[in-house]
Amino acid sequence: MKALVYHGPGKKSWEEKPKPTIKESTDAIIKISKTTICGTDLHIMKGDLPEVTDGRIIGHEGVGIIEEVGSAVSNFKKGDHVIISCITSCGKCEYCKKGMYSHCEKGGWILGYMIDGTQAEYVRIPYADNSLYHIPEGADEEALVMLSDILPTGFECGVLNGQVKPGDVVAIVGAGPIGIAALLTAQFYTPAEIIMIDIDVNRLNVATTFGATHTINSATENVVEKLMSLTNGKGVDTAIEAVGLPATFEMCEAIVGVGGHIANIGVHGKSVTLHMETLWSRNITITTRLVDTVTTPMLFKTVQSKKLDPKKLITHRFKLDQIIEAYDTFEHAAKEKALKVILTS
């Protein structure tokens, strides 16, 4: 089979790899129909996650058709149409029983990271019964790819951890796909204002069409001054960090109001400065989290009922064997006006 293979920082190739086989009785082999590229994949490509080894097949999102299942798989069979979760969960360990599937002792976030992932013609999914979701007949595959990762990530790590409430003022730093996913799902709780902050004019314009009440271009405007003028000097109730850079995390520290929440989503490859000299007395809560995908079933229902339309995030479409071109487009998102790219086998 063909797959996108990581060969160290800045090095990748579309090359021949052995087709995966059943290793454990709980495995399933999926023929990929559609997949996508995540900002986390770009962090891997930059070398921000050095534990990813040379030769790894990247990717942790997708939908497909089951080719084969292990003898212990009971919820799925050959031919089933499925969503692949970015998180692998055994369902039995201490962390899984707490609903912290991201820290599963035998799984967690391993797909396209510690084991081969979905940017390939086929993928092996461990603990298939707990790590796949049935797709009903007639469902939109492209929309459902967004349930693999970005929608539950934006919702769980940003909105839920940030404790967004009716009437709140929310700022989201980063208007990429994850930031937009947080914007979409924050609206479940009817905040009074959602302020999007980014350097990309196109993404800010898109955010406005998705429900942002204000936008701030951090390349041309003083973010702190502009935001304080919008909030009468009080700052925001929730600041969601959706980039993963020291500067964007410190921006959240500067704009959060008394009693507010900083909810980190971004993947950080470098240390950040925690400004305790200004935060210690302000009743601030800072949260971090890997997505657990515990909300995927609920989000699935909202997508199926058309209450949420994540397909609107898709800006570019490619064939799977055009993945190098797709990466180039996604890496130059501002120039290409890209949000999510879809790759079809």
DRENDRENMI-721624 format. One record per residue: x, y, z of N, C-alpha, C in turn; residue in one letter; residue number from 0. Coordinates in steps of 0.02 Angstrom, whole numbers, always signed. Example, Ala and Ser with C-alpha at 12.3 -4.5 7.8 and 13.67 -1.06 7.14 Angstrom:
DRENDRENMI-721624
+660,-284,+390,+615,-225,+390,+660,-165,+390,a,0
+642,-112,+354,+684,-53,+357,+645,+2,+394,s,1
This chain:
DRENDRENMI-721624
+43,-59,+0,+0,+0,+0,+44,+62,+0,m,0
+14,+120,-16,+49,+183,-14,+30,+221,+50,k,1
+79,+259,+77,+67,+296,+139,+112,+357,+142,a,2
+91,+406,+183,+132,+466,+196,+177,+449,+255,l,3
+242,+451,+245,+290,+428,+295,+335,+486,+317,v,4
+342,+491,+383,+385,+541,+415,+457,+515,+418,y,5
+505,+557,+398,+575,+537,+399,+618,+588,+437,h,6
+590,+617,+489,+627,+668,+527,+602,+737,+510,g,7
+620,+787,+551,+594,+855,+541,+603,+880,+470,p,8
+546,+901,+441,+547,+929,+374,+551,+877,+318,g,9
+550,+813,+335,+558,+761,+284,+499,+713,+285,k,10
+468,+705,+227,+411,+660,+220,+408,+635,+149,k,11
+377,+577,+138,+370,+551,+70,+309,+507,+65,s,12
+281,+505,+5,+226,+461,-12,+257,+398,-42,w,13
+255,+343,-5,+295,+285,-24,+259,+220,-9,e,14
+288,+166,-35,+261,+100,-25,+277,+75,+46,e,15
+226,+49,+79,+235,+19,+146,+194,-46,+148,k,16
+213,-93,+193,+173,-154,+199,+102,-139,+223,p,17
+54,-174,+194,-15,-167,+216,-20,-194,+287,k,18
-54,-158,+333,-58,-182,+402,-98,-247,+408,p,19
-82,-285,+459,-117,-348,+472,-141,-349,+545,t,20
-187,-393,+559,-212,-403,+627,-154,-427,+672,i,21
-142,-390,+726,-90,-410,+774,-120,-436,+839,k,22
-176,-407,+859,-211,-427,+920,-283,-443,+903,e,23
-315,-482,+944,-384,-503,+930,-433,-446,+931,s,24
-413,-389,+961,-457,-330,+966,-448,-281,+908,t,25
-405,-297,+861,-389,-252,+805,-442,-253,+750,d,26
-442,-200,+711,-477,-198,+647,-432,-167,+595,a,27
-437,-190,+533,-402,-159,+477,-453,-120,+437,i,28
-439,-55,+425,-485,-10,+390,-455,+11,+324,i,29
-495,+7,+271,-476,+37,+207,-499,+110,+209,k,30
-452,+156,+205,-467,+227,+212,-507,+252,+151,i,31
-563,+285,+165,-602,+319,+113,-582,+393,+108,s,32
-581,+424,+168,-563,+495,+172,-522,+507,+235,k,33
-473,+552,+228,-434,+573,+286,-419,+647,+278,t,34
-381,+674,+325,-365,+745,+323,-299,+757,+358,t,35
-277,+819,+359,-215,+839,+391,-231,+884,+449,i,36
-198,+873,+506,-211,+911,+567,-151,+956,+582,c,37
-164,+1010,+620,-109,+1052,+642,-58,+1014,+682,g,38
-80,+962,+719,-33,+921,+756,+15,+885,+709,t,39
-8,+866,+650,+37,+835,+601,+92,+884,+580,d,40
+74,+948,+575,+125,+998,+559,+176,+1005,+616,l,41
+151,+1001,+679,+198,+1002,+735,+246,+942,+732,h,42
+220,+884,+714,+263,+825,+706,+315,+838,+652,i,43
+293,+864,+595,+338,+877,+539,+392,+928,+556,m,44
+376,+974,+601,+426,+1024,+622,+475,+997,+673,k,45
+461,+937,+701,+504,+908,+752,+485,+927,+823,g,46
+425,+955,+833,+403,+974,+900,+388,+913,+944,d,47
+378,+855,+912,+364,+793,+949,+418,+742,+932,l,48
+477,+748,+964,+534,+708,+944,+526,+633,+956,p,49
+476,+614,+995,+465,+543,+1006,+437,+507,+944,e,50
+413,+545,+895,+390,+515,+832,+452,+493,+792,v,51
+454,+429,+776,+515,+400,+747,+514,+401,+670,t,52
+574,+399,+642,+583,+395,+570,+547,+333,+544,d,53
+507,+341,+492,+471,+285,+463,+398,+281,+483,g,54
+377,+325,+528,+307,+323,+552,+259,+349,+499,r,55
+203,+314,+490,+148,+339,+449,+108,+387,+491,i,56
+98,+448,+466,+66,+501,+504,-10,+500,+494,i,57
-46,+535,+537,-118,+544,+529,-159,+509,+581,g,58
-212,+542,+605,-254,+513,+658,-328,+528,+648,h,59
-347,+545,+587,-417,+560,+572,-438,+523,+509,e,60
-501,+505,+505,-524,+475,+443,-588,+434,+450,g,61
-614,+415,+392,-670,+369,+388,-651,+315,+337,v,62
-684,+257,+343,-667,+204,+297,-712,+144,+304,g,63
-692,+90,+271,-730,+27,+270,-687,-27,+303,i,64
-717,-65,+347,-680,-118,+381,-666,-175,+332,i,65
-601,-192,+329,-577,-248,+287,-577,-313,+325,e,66
-558,-309,+390,-548,-369,+430,-553,-350,+503,e,67
-578,-395,+544,-579,-384,+617,-548,-444,+653,v,68
-521,-430,+712,-494,-483,+754,-550,-523,+786,g,69
-533,-580,+813,-583,-626,+839,-620,-599,+900,s,70
-591,-550,+935,-624,-524,+995,-667,-462,+981,a,71
-668,-439,+919,-709,-380,+902,-781,-402,+894,v,72
-826,-371,+932,-896,-392,+931,-944,-340,+903,s,73
-924,-276,+902,-970,-223,+881,-965,-207,+807,n,74
-914,-233,+773,-902,-216,+703,-886,-279,+663,f,75
-897,-274,+598,-884,-331,+553,-858,-305,+487,k,76
-831,-350,+447,-807,-333,+380,-862,-298,+341,k,77
-844,-243,+308,-891,-206,+267,-924,-148,+303,g,78
-917,-143,+369,-947,-87,+405,-913,-22,+387,d,79
-954,+30,+384,-930,+98,+369,-919,+134,+435,h,80
-859,+160,+447,-842,+185,+515,-804,+251,+515,v,81
-813,+287,+570,-770,+344,+588,-714,+316,+632,i,82
-653,+339,+618,-596,+321,+659,-584,+376,+711,i,83
-584,+359,+774,-569,+408,+826,-494,+420,+829,s,84
-475,+482,+843,-403,+497,+851,-375,+467,+914,c,85
-419,+447,+960,-399,+418,+1024,-416,+343,+1026,i,86
-367,+303,+1045,-376,+231,+1052,-388,+215,+1125,t,87
-442,+179,+1140,-456,+164,+1210,-473,+91,+1220,s,88
-441,+61,+1271,-454,-9,+1287,-521,-18,+1322,c,89
-544,+35,+1357,-608,+33,+1392,-606,-1,+1460,g,90
-547,-26,+1480,-544,-67,+1540,-495,-40,+1593,k,91
-448,+0,+1573,-396,+22,+1620,-423,+76,+1667,c,92
-383,+96,+1715,-403,+146,+1765,-423,+211,+1733,e,93
-384,+234,+1684,-399,+299,+1652,-461,+295,+1609,y,94
-470,+241,+1573,-530,+233,+1532,-593,+233,+1575,c,95
-589,+202,+1634,-647,+200,+1678,-663,+268,+1707,k,96
-614,+314,+1705,-626,+383,+1726,-649,+427,+1667,k,97
-654,+397,+1608,-671,+436,+1549,-613,+475,+1520,g,98
-551,+460,+1544,-492,+494,+1518,-459,+448,+1466,m,99
-495,+439,+1411,-471,+392,+1360,-404,+413,+1329,y,100
-390,+477,+1330,-326,+501,+1302,-266,+474,+1340,s,101
-278,+451,+1402,-223,+424,+1442,-230,+349,+1453,h,102
-269,+317,+1409,-275,+244,+1412,-207,+212,+1418,c,103
-201,+165,+1464,-136,+134,+1477,-111,+93,+1419,e,104
-156,+74,+1374,-136,+34,+1316,-148,+70,+1250,k,105
-173,+131,+1256,-190,+168,+1195,-178,+242,+1204,g,106
-233,+280,+1205,-227,+353,+1208,-215,+381,+1139,g,107
-179,+437,+1137,-161,+463,+1072,-97,+428,+1049,w,108
-107,+376,+1010,-50,+338,+982,-52,+337,+906,i,109
-111,+347,+877,-121,+340,+805,-84,+396,+767,l,110
-40,+376,+722,-1,+425,+684,+51,+460,+727,g,111
+65,+431,+784,+111,+461,+834,+158,+407,+860,y,112
+131,+358,+896,+171,+302,+920,+160,+239,+878,m,113
+105,+236,+841,+93,+181,+793,+73,+213,+726,i,114
+73,+174,+673,+57,+200,+607,-15,+224,+603,d,115
-24,+279,+565,-88,+314,+564,-126,+310,+499,g,116
-169,+359,+488,-223,+356,+439,-207,+388,+371,t,117
-150,+420,+363,-134,+450,+299,-102,+396,+254,q,118
-143,+347,+240,-121,+287,+204,-183,+254,+174,a,119
-171,+204,+132,-228,+169,+101,-263,+123,+151,e,120
-225,+98,+201,-253,+55,+252,-222,+73,+320,y,121
-260,+59,+374,-235,+72,+441,-259,+17,+488,v,122
-217,+0,+536,-237,-46,+589,-261,-6,+649,r,123
-321,-21,+674,-349,+13,+732,-352,-36,+791,i,124
-312,-25,+843,-318,-67,+903,-383,-51,+941,p,125
-405,-100,+980,-465,-92,+1022,-523,-62,+982,y,126
-537,-95,+927,-586,-69,+879,-654,-56,+909,a,127
-677,-99,+955,-743,-91,+984,-751,-24,+1019,d,128
-697,+4,+1046,-700,+67,+1083,-671,+125,+1044,n,129
-645,+113,+984,-608,+166,+948,-636,+180,+879,s,130
-694,+151,+863,-728,+162,+799,-801,+180,+813,l,131
-832,+213,+764,-903,+230,+768,-937,+212,+702,y,132
-995,+181,+707,-1033,+163,+647,-1057,+226,+611,h,133
-1054,+225,+545,-1082,+278,+503,-1147,+253,+472,i,134
-1202,+288,+484,-1266,+265,+455,-1267,+276,+380,p,135
-1307,+237,+347,-1313,+241,+274,-1335,+311,+254,e,136
-1303,+338,+204,-1321,+403,+177,-1288,+462,+212,g,137
-1249,+450,+265,-1216,+504,+301,-1160,+534,+258,a,138
-1145,+597,+272,-1094,+633,+234,-1025,+619,+263,d,139
-985,+581,+225,-918,+563,+249,-875,+623,+265,e,140
-877,+674,+222,-833,+731,+232,-847,+766,+298,e,141
-911,+774,+315,-929,+806,+378,-905,+763,+437,a,142
-912,+697,+430,-897,+653,+486,-822,+645,+498,l,143
-780,+659,+449,-708,+660,+461,-691,+709,+517,v,144
-729,+763,+521,-716,+815,+572,-731,+790,+643,m,145
-765,+733,+648,-779,+704,+714,-721,+661,+739,l,146
-673,+646,+696,-616,+607,+718,-576,+644,+771,s,147
-570,+710,+762,-526,+748,+806,-549,+819,+819,d,148
-554,+861,+767,-557,+933,+780,-619,+955,+819,i,149
-678,+925,+804,-737,+947,+841,-734,+927,+914,l,150
-720,+863,+932,-714,+848,+1003,-655,+884,+1036,p,151
-602,+896,+1000,-544,+931,+1030,-563,+1003,+1047,t,152
-591,+1039,+998,-611,+1108,+1011,-662,+1113,+1067,g,153
-709,+1066,+1068,-762,+1067,+1118,-736,+1048,+1187,f,154
-702,+991,+1193,-680,+967,+1259,-624,+1009,+1288,e,155
-571,+1020,+1249,-512,+1055,+1275,-523,+1130,+1281,c,156
-565,+1157,+1237,-577,+1229,+1238,-640,+1249,+1274,g,157
-697,+1227,+1249,-762,+1251,+1275,-778,+1222,+1344,v,158
-772,+1155,+1350,-789,+1124,+1415,-737,+1142,+1468,l,159
-672,+1135,+1452,-621,+1154,+1501,-623,+1228,+1518,n,160
-643,+1269,+1469,-648,+1341,+1480,-711,+1361,+1516,g,161
-755,+1313,+1529,-818,+1324,+1565,-858,+1383,+1536,q,162
-865,+1382,+1470,-904,+1434,+1437,-977,+1431,+1459,v,163
-1005,+1489,+1476,-1074,+1492,+1502,-1114,+1545,+1464,k,164
-1181,+1541,+1468,-1222,+1593,+1436,-1201,+1663,+1460,p,165
-1195,+1709,+1412,-1178,+1778,+1428,-1104,+1792,+1434,g,166
-1062,+1741,+1430,-989,+1751,+1437,-960,+1788,+1377,d,167
-902,+1817,+1389,-860,+1844,+1336,-802,+1796,+1327,v,168
-796,+1769,+1266,-746,+1718,+1251,-698,+1745,+1198,v,169
-634,+1735,+1208,-584,+1750,+1157,-551,+1685,+1136,a,170
-545,+1675,+1071,-510,+1616,+1044,-449,+1640,+1006,i,171
-391,+1621,+1029,-329,+1642,+997,-309,+1588,+948,v,172
-317,+1603,+884,-303,+1554,+832,-367,+1536,+795,g,173
-374,+1558,+733,-434,+1545,+694,-423,+1491,+642,a,174
-379,+1444,+658,-371,+1385,+616,-428,+1336,+629,g,175
-423,+1275,+602,-478,+1227,+608,-498,+1212,+681,p,176
-449,+1205,+726,-466,+1191,+796,-499,+1252,+828,i,177
-474,+1312,+814,-505,+1372,+841,-576,+1381,+815,g,178
-586,+1366,+751,-654,+1371,+723,-699,+1318,+754,i,179
-672,+1258,+767,-712,+1206,+800,-734,+1229,+869,a,180
-689,+1263,+905,-707,+1291,+970,-760,+1346,+962,a,181
-753,+1387,+911,-803,+1439,+896,-872,+1409,+884,l,182
-874,+1357,+843,-939,+1326,+827,-971,+1295,+888,l,183
-932,+1259,+928,-961,+1223,+985,-972,+1268,+1046,t,184
-936,+1323,+1051,-949,+1371,+1105,-1020,+1399,+1100,a,185
-1046,+1401,+1040,-1113,+1429,+1030,-1169,+1385,+1058,q,186
-1152,+1322,+1077,-1201,+1281,+1113,-1223,+1316,+1177,f,187
-1178,+1358,+1206,-1189,+1388,+1272,-1206,+1463,+1268,y,188
-1221,+1487,+1210,-1243,+1557,+1198,-1201,+1609,+1235,t,189
-1135,+1610,+1225,-1096,+1665,+1253,-1118,+1731,+1221,p,190
-1110,+1786,+1258,-1130,+1850,+1231,-1086,+1873,+1174,a,191
-1020,+1860,+1180,-973,+1880,+1128,-920,+1826,+1120,e,192
-899,+1816,+1056,-842,+1772,+1041,-795,+1812,+997,i,193
-736,+1825,+1024,-686,+1867,+991,-632,+1821,+963,i,194
-622,+1822,+898,-571,+1781,+866,-509,+1823,+852,m,195
-451,+1794,+867,-387,+1829,+859,-341,+1786,+815,i,196
-314,+1817,+763,-269,+1781,+718,-231,+1833,+676,d,197
-181,+1808,+639,-143,+1851,+594,-167,+1845,+522,i,198
-213,+1798,+509,-236,+1782,+442,-303,+1815,+429,d,199
-304,+1864,+384,-365,+1902,+370,-420,+1856,+344,v,200
-403,+1809,+300,-453,+1764,+273,-486,+1723,+328,n,201
-445,+1695,+373,-473,+1654,+426,-517,+1695,+473,r,202
-499,+1756,+485,-541,+1800,+526,-608,+1814,+492,l,203
-606,+1824,+427,-668,+1834,+390,-713,+1772,+393,n,204
-681,+1714,+385,-719,+1651,+390,-750,+1643,+460,v,205
-710,+1661,+511,-735,+1656,+580,-798,+1698,+590,a,206
-800,+1755,+558,-859,+1798,+563,-921,+1764,+534,t,207
-912,+1728,+479,-968,+1693,+448,-991,+1635,+492,t,208
-946,+1609,+535,-963,+1553,+579,-987,+1575,+648,f,209
-994,+1640,+659,-1024,+1663,+721,-982,+1706,+766,g,210
-920,+1722,+747,-880,+1768,+787,-912,+1837,+788,a,211
-915,+1868,+847,-946,+1935,+852,-895,+1991,+839,t,212
-831,+1976,+852,-778,+2025,+839,-716,+1986,+817,h,213
-673,+2019,+779,-608,+1990,+760,-553,+2041,+774,t,214
-494,+2015,+791,-436,+2057,+801,-378,+2027,+761,i,215
-348,+2067,+719,-289,+2045,+680,-227,+2061,+720,n,216
-196,+2010,+748,-138,+2021,+792,-76,+2042,+754,s,217
-78,+2039,+687,-21,+2062,+648,-22,+2138,+640,a,218
-81,+2168,+645,-86,+2240,+632,-116,+2280,+689,t,219
-144,+2245,+740,-176,+2279,+796,-145,+2259,+862,e,220
-147,+2304,+910,-126,+2288,+978,-183,+2248,+1011,n,221
-172,+2182,+1018,-226,+2138,+1041,-252,+2158,+1109,v,222
-206,+2170,+1156,-228,+2184,+1225,-268,+2249,+1227,v,223
-243,+2301,+1195,-279,+2364,+1194,-348,+2357,+1162,e,224
-351,+2324,+1105,-414,+2316,+1069,-464,+2275,+1111,k,225
-439,+2221,+1140,-484,+2178,+1178,-509,+2213,+1241,l,226
-465,+2249,+1274,-486,+2285,+1335,-537,+2339,+1318,m,227
-530,+2369,+1259,-580,+2419,+1239,-647,+2386,+1225,s,228
-646,+2324,+1200,-708,+2288,+1187,-743,+2264,+1250,l,229
-703,+2256,+1304,-731,+2228,+1367,-731,+2278,+1424,t,230
-727,+2342,+1408,-727,+2395,+1459,-672,+2383,+1511,n,231
-615,+2359,+1487,-556,+2350,+1530,-558,+2289,+1574,g,232
-608,+2246,+1567,-616,+2190,+1612,-582,+2126,+1588,k,233
-569,+2119,+1524,-543,+2056,+1498,-598,+2006,+1486,g,234
-579,+1946,+1466,-629,+1896,+1445,-640,+1844,+1500,v,235
-698,+1813,+1496,-714,+1759,+1544,-676,+1695,+1527,d,236
-668,+1682,+1463,-630,+1623,+1441,-585,+1642,+1383,t,237
-521,+1626,+1390,-472,+1634,+1336,-450,+1565,+1314,a,238
-462,+1548,+1252,-445,+1482,+1225,-384,+1488,+1181,i,239
-332,+1452,+1199,-269,+1453,+1160,-271,+1395,+1110,e,240
-271,+1412,+1045,-279,+1361,+994,-224,+1364,+941,a,241
-164,+1382,+964,-107,+1386,+917,-49,+1342,+940,v,242
-27,+1352,+1002,+29,+1312,+1028,+95,+1348,+1025,g,243
+95,+1414,+1032,+157,+1453,+1033,+162,+1491,+1099,l,244
+224,+1504,+1122,+231,+1544,+1183,+195,+1611,+1180,p,245
+200,+1645,+1122,+169,+1711,+1116,+93,+1709,+1123,a,246
+62,+1656,+1095,-11,+1653,+1098,-36,+1633,+1167,t,247
+3,+1591,+1202,-17,+1575,+1271,-10,+1636,+1315,f,248
+44,+1674,+1308,+53,+1734,+1348,+0,+1787,+1331,e,249
-23,+1787,+1269,-78,+1832,+1250,-140,+1814,+1291,m,250
-154,+1750,+1299,-211,+1729,+1339,-204,+1753,+1412,c,251
-143,+1749,+1438,-131,+1772,+1507,-146,+1847,+1513,e,252
-132,+1884,+1459,-140,+1957,+1462,-212,+1979,+1454,a,253
-255,+1937,+1424,-323,+1959,+1409,-376,+1928,+1453,i,254
-358,+1879,+1494,-408,+1847,+1536,-427,+1892,+1594,v,255
-491,+1894,+1611,-515,+1937,+1664,-515,+1902,+1732,g,256
-530,+1940,+1782,-533,+1913,+1851,-584,+1856,+1853,v,257
-564,+1800,+1884,-608,+1742,+1888,-614,+1703,+1824,g,258
-573,+1719,+1774,-579,+1689,+1709,-541,+1623,+1701,g,259
-548,+1594,+1642,-517,+1530,+1626,-473,+1537,+1565,h,260
-413,+1508,+1568,-371,+1499,+1509,-373,+1424,+1493,i,261
-401,+1408,+1436,-406,+1338,+1415,-358,+1326,+1357,a,262
-306,+1287,+1371,-257,+1274,+1319,-278,+1215,+1276,n,263
-276,+1225,+1210,-285,+1171,+1162,-220,+1157,+1125,i,264
-182,+1210,+1111,-124,+1205,+1067,-72,+1155,+1089,g,265
-38,+1125,+1040,+18,+1080,+1053,+81,+1122,+1059,v,266
+111,+1121,+1118,+168,+1164,+1132,+234,+1126,+1127,h,267
+277,+1150,+1082,+343,+1120,+1074,+397,+1156,+1112,g,268
+380,+1214,+1142,+429,+1254,+1180,+396,+1277,+1245,k,269
+438,+1291,+1294,+412,+1314,+1359,+382,+1384,+1352,s,270
+335,+1398,+1396,+303,+1464,+1396,+315,+1497,+1464,v,271
+308,+1562,+1467,+315,+1599,+1529,+248,+1605,+1564,t,272
+245,+1582,+1626,+185,+1589,+1666,+192,+1652,+1709,l,273
+150,+1701,+1695,+157,+1766,+1729,+119,+1766,+1795,h,274
+146,+1729,+1843,+115,+1725,+1909,+116,+1792,+1945,m,275
+163,+1836,+1925,+166,+1901,+1958,+103,+1942,+1946,e,276
+67,+1927,+1892,+4,+1962,+1878,-57,+1918,+1888,t,277
-48,+1852,+1885,-105,+1806,+1889,-121,+1781,+1959,l,278
-73,+1783,+2004,-80,+1748,+2068,-141,+1769,+2108,w,279
-161,+1833,+2101,-216,+1859,+2143,-282,+1865,+2105,s,280
-285,+1839,+2042,-342,+1856,+2000,-393,+1798,+1992,r,281
-386,+1746,+2033,-434,+1691,+2032,-439,+1659,+1962,n,282
-382,+1650,+1930,-379,+1622,+1863,-373,+1546,+1865,i,283
-408,+1513,+1821,-401,+1440,+1812,-367,+1427,+1745,t,284
-314,+1387,+1746,-280,+1367,+1684,-289,+1292,+1676,i,285
-314,+1272,+1618,-324,+1200,+1606,-285,+1177,+1545,t,286
-263,+1115,+1548,-233,+1081,+1490,-270,+1015,+1482,t,287
-266,+988,+1421,-301,+925,+1409,-284,+897,+1341,r,288
-280,+832,+1337,-285,+797,+1274,-359,+780,+1264,l,289
-381,+780,+1202,-450,+763,+1189,-463,+690,+1211,v,290
-518,+679,+1244,-537,+612,+1266,-589,+580,+1220,d,291
-619,+620,+1178,-672,+599,+1131,-734,+572,+1167,t,292
-743,+590,+1230,-804,+569,+1266,-866,+603,+1238,v,293
-858,+659,+1203,-916,+695,+1176,-931,+677,+1104,t,294
-892,+632,+1075,-903,+615,+1004,-974,+591,+990,t,295
-1004,+547,+1031,-1073,+527,+1016,-1122,+585,+1015,p,296
-1115,+632,+1062,-1159,+690,+1063,-1148,+733,+1001,m,297
-1085,+746,+985,-1069,+787,+926,-1093,+753,+862,l,298
-1088,+688,+860,-1113,+650,+803,-1187,+664,+792,f,299
-1225,+665,+846,-1297,+678,+841,-1310,+749,+816,k,300
-1271,+797,+838,-1282,+867,+816,-1265,+875,+743,t,301
-1215,+837,+719,-1198,+840,+648,-1253,+807,+606,v,302
-1277,+749,+629,-1329,+712,+592,-1395,+751,+590,q,303
-1408,+789,+643,-1470,+828,+644,-1464,+896,+611,s,304
-1404,+909,+582,-1391,+972,+546,-1388,+1033,+592,k,305
-1382,+1021,+657,-1372,+1077,+704,-1302,+1105,+699,k,306
-1257,+1063,+675,-1186,+1081,+667,-1164,+1058,+598,l,307
-1130,+1101,+561,-1110,+1083,+493,-1035,+1092,+485,d,308
-996,+1043,+509,-923,+1049,+506,-896,+1045,+435,p,309
-936,+1022,+388,-913,+1018,+318,-893,+1087,+292,k,310
-922,+1139,+322,-906,+1208,+300,-832,+1225,+313,k,311
-799,+1185,+355,-728,+1198,+368,-683,+1176,+310,l,312
-710,+1135,+266,-669,+1107,+211,-661,+1159,+156,i,313
-598,+1174,+140,-584,+1223,+88,-550,+1193,+27,t,314
-516,+1136,+36,-478,+1106,-19,-489,+1030,-20,h,315
-491,+1002,-80,-499,+930,-88,-445,+902,-134,r,316
-418,+845,-114,-365,+812,-151,-378,+737,-153,f,317
-347,+704,-202,-343,+631,-200,-289,+612,-149,k,318
-295,+553,-120,-248,+532,-69,-176,+533,-95,l,319
-166,+515,-158,-97,+514,-184,-71,+584,-200,d,320
-111,+635,-188,-89,+705,-194,-71,+734,-125,q,321
-56,+692,-77,-49,+715,-8,+10,+763,+2,i,322
+63,+755,-36,+119,+802,-30,+96,+872,-50,i,323
+57,+877,-103,+29,+942,-124,-19,+968,-71,e,324
-58,+922,-41,-106,+943,+11,-69,+971,+71,a,325
-13,+939,+91,+27,+966,+146,+53,+1035,+130,y,326
+77,+1045,+68,+102,+1110,+48,+48,+1163,+54,d,327
-13,+1145,+34,-70,+1191,+39,-85,+1207,+112,t,328
-87,+1156,+154,-104,+1165,+225,-50,+1203,+262,f,329
+13,+1191,+244,+69,+1227,+276,+70,+1301,+257,e,330
+41,+1318,+200,+38,+1388,+178,-35,+1411,+178,h,331
-67,+1402,+236,-139,+1413,+241,-159,+1485,+225,a,332
-119,+1533,+246,-138,+1603,+234,-137,+1618,+159,a,333
-84,+1596,+126,-79,+1607,+53,-133,+1570,+15,k,334
-147,+1508,+35,-194,+1466,-1,-266,+1473,+23,e,335
-277,+1512,+77,-342,+1520,+107,-372,+1453,+128,k,336
-330,+1414,+163,-348,+1346,+181,-371,+1341,+254,a,337
-421,+1300,+265,-440,+1278,+332,-427,+1203,+337,l,338
-478,+1163,+320,-466,+1091,+319,-461,+1066,+247,k,339
-415,+1019,+236,-410,+986,+171,-437,+915,+179,v,340
-470,+890,+127,-496,+822,+127,-458,+782,+74,i,341
-436,+723,+93,-402,+678,+48,-446,+616,+37,l,342
-460,+600,-26,-504,+545,-43,-465,+491,-79,t,343
-473,+429,-57,-436,+374,-88,-467,+355,-155,s,344
